[in-house]
Amino acid sequence: MKAVDKVYKIIKDNYADKWTDTMEIAEKADLSRSVISIYLSQLYKKGKLTKKNGRPVLWKLSQKNTPFSNLIGYSGSLKEVVKKCQESIVYPPNGFPLIITGPSGVGKSFLAKNIYNEAKKLGAISEDAKFITLNAADYANNPELLSSVLFRYKKGAFTGANVDTLGLIDRADNGYFFLDEIHRLPKESQEKLFSLLDSGQFYPLGENDVPHKVNVRFVFATTEKLDNFLLKTFMRRVPLHVSLPSFKDRPLTERLSLIFNAFKNESIRVDRKFLISNKVIEKVSKNSEPGNVGAMENDVKLLCASAYTQHPEDKEIHIGDDKEKNYVIVDKDFDVNNYSPIEEHEYGLLSNVYDSLLKMIDMDNDIQSQKLLLMKFLKNIKSLKDESLINSIAYKMKAGFKNTLKKKYGIELKLDDTTINQIAFGISLYYFIDDYEFDTSELISRFESLYPRTMYIYKQFLSTINTDEKFIDMSIMWLLLIFNGKLKEIESIKYTGIILAHGDSTATSIQSVVNNLCGNYIFEAFDMPIDVSIQQINSYVQNYIQNQKDHDHKQCH
């Protein structure tokens, strides 16, 4: 048995479904903390463990049969989508109808089929329940034929109707009906559908006396805006609406999972391993064609077909420059959900940066040397960059510089766009290193001792980008680059004034004016409600003072 499997068995045998920390597992396995962290990370990447970030990090066995777990992004960009889909399945007595919107090729049909499969898994419908589909666009020029296909017809209902014929809705009885391109549905059919949604019955063509009853769950989809084509009376009967993002708007990790899933499918098809260069992966990840995931999958097929045609006898086929050192091997067993754009050795580089910063601080190295260390690290990271994420962080950084650091604390930073984007790239690494454990508490402690005032306003600034505590902890080291040349000036202030005033913005308005006149962080402000108690005022002040360690404080009212 491999060491990593032994660790998994220890957790399974001793902790079952309980949360436990790294140190406790290390002691039980009789291994060092650093070694056990590697094994725990491997088990996490394989989906065998789940973890809860914090101090300390906690681990637990993963729960199987997670709803919609085969959907890439089910716990990421599609988290809210999955939540609503679950609601559409389980709400008694027969769930809710649901409409899915999004551009062509984003996976609306795939999501609809997943809803059907999850409904079977949850027992909301029987195992033999059917999943019937229809694309309304196929009948856009023949509404009468569409109506007959949907709602059945009686013998003699129209010319050629020689026998009673079941419609698709009948076939979906006790199961799911997926109606795609619903914006192509004529108003007459929409009216029949919302009547069916209301009463659970409809009149077949040629039948006006006896309604036909069915129990059908509906999922609708469209690429268009809902208000443009659908009747308001119809929309009121479809309470749940989800929207799927385009491929280019997905996080990089999800785009990569989708790409590798496409390569994995081709690997299974031709029974070959594909060695895909990073340059090829990067190019495909930036696909912005209107076909979205579908267009990306076609690009992958063409890449694989071209490479296979040139080397049909090879068991391992290169895609891209076969001399390139950085490539990913994809075969039928490739785990598409646990690939990180950051390479293994780059995790080591990041860990070394933390260690080196601590050593430099201990040796009283000048700040310039520490900044050069960070800049060198960023230049040495060659992994794929999530440009949309970097741009989003850079945008939020600029807003934070203006609205928090300058407007509130009087600190004006003069960083050019290149530097801001470089720091934004460094900050963005947080979103890709969740599989590994970095203890930044010692570095935070040193910085709080050396730069208590700067650390306080830096945390206020970071919270405008992401309020997650782990994000703030992981972003601490970029303080040196962001406050370039400002550290001594900010820390030169010996006292902090605290402004307390009644009103929604009285205190903060005074704070903004004075701090900007002084060009430094002199005052902190607390806007107090009219009915605030002395105890609450004291709580505000005490909490603030607790954050301003090792400094004298002067209160100004």
N, C-alpha and C positions, 0 to 999 in steps of 0.2 A: 504494500500500500504506500502510495506517495505521501510525503510529509504534509502536503496541502490537504489531502483527503483525510489524514489522521486528525488534523486540526478541525476539519468539518465534523468528524465523528465525535470529537470531544465536545464541541458546541451542542451537537444534536443530543448527545447522551446526558449532558450535565445542565443544560440551560433550556432545552425544549423551545418554547416560544417566548422566553423571557429576554429582556434587554440586558446586555452585560457589556462592560468596557474592555478595552484592549489589554490593560494590565492584568485584569482578572483571568482572561483567557491565556495570556502569556504564562502566568504562574501555574495554571492548570496543565498547560502543555509542556511546562518546564523549558521554555524558550525565551530568548530575549525579546524585549518590546519591539526593537527594530525588525527582527526576523518575523515575528508574529504579524506585524503590520503588513508586510509583503504578502503573506499568505491570506490574510483577511481581505486585502485589496483584490487578490486573484479570485477569491470566492465571491466577492461582491461583483466583480466584472462578469463572472459566469452566471450571475443571477441567483446564486445559492444563498446569499446573505443580503439583508437590507440593513441600512444604517441610518442613524439619527445624528446629524451634526450638532456639536455643542462642546462643552468642556466638562467631562471627557466625551469623546465620540462613543456612541453606543451601537452594538451590533445585535442582530437577531436573525433567525432562520427566515428565509423568504417564504411568503405564503403562495401556494400554487393557485392556479386558475384565477389569476387576476383578471377582472373584466376587461375585455378588449385588449389583452396583453399582446396580441399579434399585430396590433396597429402601431406602426412606428410613430412615436410622439404621444402615445396614450397617457404618459405621465408628464409630458412636456407641453408643447404648443397645442395639443389636442385635449388637454386635461378637462377643460370646461365642456368641450364637445362631448367627450365620453360621459361626463356627469349627466348631461341632458339626455343623451341616448339611453342611459340606464333608467332615467325617469320615464322616458317614453315606453320602456318595456314593462316596468314593475308597477306602475300606478294602476290601482284596481278600478273597474274589474278587468278591463282589456287594454290597459295602457293608453298612451296618447298618440295621435297621428303626429308625424314629424316632417319638417321640410328642410332639406339640405341645400345650401347655396354655395357657390364658388365657381371660379373659372373652369373651363374645359380641361380635363386631364388631371384634376387634383385628387381624385379618388372617391367621388360621391357614390358611385355604384359599389365600390369595394366596402365603403362604410355601411351602406344599406344591407349588404350581405352579412356583414359582421353583426349588425343589430339582430338579424334573423337568427344567426348562429348562437348569439348570446341569449336570446329569448328561449331557444331550445335548451341551452345549458342550464338556465335558471328555472326551467320547468314552466315558463309562462305559456308556452305552446308545446304541443306534443312532438315527439321525435319524428313522426311521419308528416308533420305539417309542411305545406308547400311554400316555396318562395317563387312568386310569379312576377315577371318583369314586362314592362312595355315602354317603349320610347314614343311619346306622343308626336315627335317630329316625323315619324314614319307615316303618319296619317294626317299631316297638317293640311293637305289639299283635299281631304275627303272626310269631313266631320261626321257624316252619316255612317260611313264604314267604321270609323273609330268608335262611335257610340254602340254599334252592333257588336264590335269586338269586345268592348268593355262590359256591356250590360246584358248580353244574350239577346236572342230574338225568337219570336214565335213564328211558327209556320204561317206564311202568307203576309208577314209584316211588310215585305217589299218584294219586288220582282226577283225571283231566284231563291227566295227563302222557302225551300220546299219541305224542311223539317225543323222542329224545335231545336235550337242550338245553344249550348252553354257558352257564356262569356268568360273572359279571363277573371273577372271578380268572383264568379262562382267557383272557379278552379282554386282560387286563393282562400276559399272558405276555411276558417279556423287556422289560417296561416298568415303570411305577409304578402302584400301587393306593393311592388316598387314601380312607381310611375315617374319615369325620367322625362326631362324637358317639358315639365308641366306648363310652362309659359306658352306652349304651342296648343294647349287644350282649349277648344272653343268654349264660349260662355255657356252654351246650352249644356255641355258635358260637365262644366264646373258646377252648374246649378244642380245637376243630377247627383254629382259627387257629394256636395255639401248636404243635400237631402239624405243621402246614404249615411254620411257621418253623423247626422242628427238622429236618425231613426233606426239605422241598421237594416234598412230595406230599400228596395228600388223596384221600378216597373220595367220589365223587359220590353224591347221594341215590339209593338203589336199587342201588348197587354195593358189594359187600363183599369181592370177591376181587382185583380188579385196581386198584391205586392209580393216580391220574393225576398225572404229574409236570409241574411248572411252575417257571419262574424269574422270580419277581416280587419287586420291591422295594416295601416297605410304608412308608407314612407314616400315622400315626394322629393324631387330634385329639380333644380334649374340653374342655369348660368346667368340669368337675368335678375334685375332688381324686382323684388316682389310687388311693389306698388304699381309697376308699369303695366303688368299683364293680368294679374289675378284679381278677381272680384273681392271686395272687402268682406262680403258675406261669407265667401269661401275661406279667406284668411282667418276670420274670427273662429273658425272651427278647427284650425291647426295651431294650437297654442305654443308648440315648441319649434324653434328655429335655430339651426346651427349653421355656421359658415366655415368652410375649409380654406386655409390659406394657400396661396400659390407656392410653387416650389421655391422660388427665389426668396420668399418671405419666411421660409422655415429656418430655424436655427441651423448652424453649420452641422452640428452633430446629427441632426435628423436628416439633413440632405445627404450626408455621408452614409447613413444607415440605408436610406432609400437607394443610393447608388450601389452600395455593396450588395444589397438584396437583388438588384437587377443583375449584377455580375454573377452572383451566386446562382441565380436561375439559369443563366447561360452556361455556367460551369456544369450544372446538373444535366443540361440539355446535350452538351457535347462530350461529357465525361472527361473534362480536362481541368487542370489547375491554371488559373490566370495570374500572372505576375504583372501587376498594374503599377506603372510609375506614378509618383506623386504629382508630376506635371499633368498627366492625363486626368487624374482624380480632381485636381484643382480646376482644370478646364471644364469638366463635366459638372462640378459643383456650382459653377457660375452660370449654368444654363438658364436662360431667361425667355425661352421660346414660349409662345402662347399655349402649347400643348402641355406645359408643366411636367408632372411626373411621367405622363405618357410619352412626351417628347424626349425626356431624359432617357427613358427605357429604350426608346428606338435608337438613340445615339449609342447606348451601351451595346445593343445588338449589332449595330454596324461595326463598331470597334472590334467586337469579338469575332464577327464573321470575317472581317478583313484579316485579322491576325491568324485565325484558324485556317483560312484558305492558303496563307503563305507557309504555314507549318502544320499540316494536318496530322503528321505522324508523331509530333512532339507531345509528351504528356504534360509538360509545363510550357505554357505559351506566354511570351512577353507581349504586353500591350504598352507601347511607348518605346522610349530609348532603352534597349536592353543593357546599355552600359551605365545607366543611372543606378546609383547605389540605393537610393530611397524608393522602395516599392512595397506594395502590399500583396500578399499571396491570398487569393480567394479560391476556395474549393467548395464542395457540397456541404462541408461541416463548418463553414465560416460563421461565426456569431456576429450577425449584422448589428446587434444592439449594443455591443460592448467595444466598439472601436473608438479610439480617441485620436484626434488630429495631432496631438502632441506625442512625439516619439518617446520611447522608454528612457533614452539617455538624457532627454531634455527635462524629465522629472528630476533627474540627478542634478542637472545644472541649476534648477530652481532651488533645490535643497541646499546646494553649495552656496548659492547667493545668500540665503539666510545665515548660514554658518559663517561665511566670510564677513558679512555685515556685523555680526556679533563680535568677531575677532577684531575688526577694525575699530569698533566702538571701544572695546576693552583696551586697545593699544593707543587710544586717543588719536587715531588717524584723522586727517583733515576731511571735512565734508566733501570736498571736491573729489577725493579718491573714492569715496563711497558712491558718489553720483556716477563716476566713470565706470565703476563695477556694474551698476545697474544698467547703464547704457550699453555696455559690452554684452551683457546677458541678453538684452532685447535684440541685439543684432545677431546673436548666435542662434536664436530660435528660428529654425527654418520651416517649421510646421505650417500647415494650411492656416490661413487667416480668415476669420469670419468678418468680411468687410462690412456687412450690414450691421453686425453687432458692434464693431469698432466705431463705425459712424454714429450709431445710436449713443454709445458711451461718450464719444467726443462732443456730441450735441449737448448731452446732459452736463458734461463737464463745463462747457462754456456758459450754460445757464446757471450752474452752481457758482462759477467764478463771479458772474454778474450779480445774481440775486442773493447769494449767501455771503461770499467772502468780501465783495466790494460794497454792496448796498448795506449789509447788516454789520460787518466787522471792519469796514474801511480798508481792507487789504486788497490792493490792486496788483494783479499778476500780469506780467507781460511775456506770455508764452506764445510762440508762433504756432501756426497750424500743424507744421511737421512734428514739432515736439509734442503737441497735444495728442495727435494721432498715435505717436509712438507710445506715450503713456497710456492712452486708451487701449492699445494692444496689450500692454502689460496687465492692465486691470482686467481685460477680457479673459485672460488665462484662468481666472477664478472659475469660469463656467466650464472648463475642461479638465480641471484637476480634482474634481470631486471624488474620483476613484482612489485617491491617495490621501494619506493623512499627514498634514504638516502642522506642527505645533508652533504657532507664532507667538505664544504668550510671553516668551523671554524677550523677544525683540520688541514687543509692545511695551513691556515693562521698562526696558532701557530707554525707549523713545519718550515714554511718559515722564521718566526721570529727567532726561535731557531737555525735552521740548514740551513741557506740560501744557502751555498755552496754545502752541501750534497744534498739538494732538487734539485738544478740545475742539478747535474750530475745524480741523481736518475731518473729524468724525461727523460734525454737523454737515460738512460739505459732502462727504461720502454717502450720507443717508439720503441725499437728493438723487443719487444714482440708484441705490439699492439699500433697503432698510435691514436686510438680513445680517445678523450679527457675524456670521462666518464670512460674508463678503467683506465687511468692514475690516475684520481681522486680517484677511488675506491681502487686503489692499494697502496695509500700513506702510510697507517699505517704499511705496511710490511717493510718500510725503517728501522725501529728499529731492525728488525731481520737480514736484509741483510747486514747492515753496523755495525754489531756487533763488538764493540771495536774500531771502526774506526772514530766515530763521532767527538770526541775531536780533533783527529789528523787532520782531514779534515778541521774543523772549526778553527784550530789554525792559519791558514794562513791569514794574515791581508790584503794582496793586491793580486790582480789578474793581471798577465801580459797578454796583448793581442798581439798576433803575427799576422801581416798582411803581406802577401807576394804574389807576382804574381806566377802563376803556379797551376797545378792541385793538387799537394800535398806537395808543398814546406813548407808552414806554418805548416801543420799537422805533417809532418815528424819531424820538429824541436820540435814541441810541444810534440810528443811522446817520443823523446829522453830525453828532459829536465825533463818532468814530471816523467818519469821512473827512471832517475838518482836521483831525489829528493824523489821519492816514495810518491808523493802527488800531489794534483791538484793545480798547480802553474800557468800554462798558458792555455789560450783558444786561438784557432787558427782559422783564416779565410783565405782560399785559394781564391785568387782574380784573375778573368780573366784579360788578358792583357789590354782590352779596358774598364775596369771598371772606372766609374766616381767618382769624389770626393764626390758627393752627395750619391752615392751608398755605398761607404766606410763608410761614416758618418752614414748611415742608419744601416749597419751591427753592428757597434759599439754601437750606441744608443740602438738598440733592445737588445743587449747583456747586457748592463749596466742596462737596465730596469729590466732584470731578476735577476740581482745580487743586491737585495735590501739591503739598510742600510750598504753598504760596500764602502770603498774607492777603487778607481781603478787606476792602473798605466799602461799606454800604452807603450809597448816596440816595436820598429820597427827594 
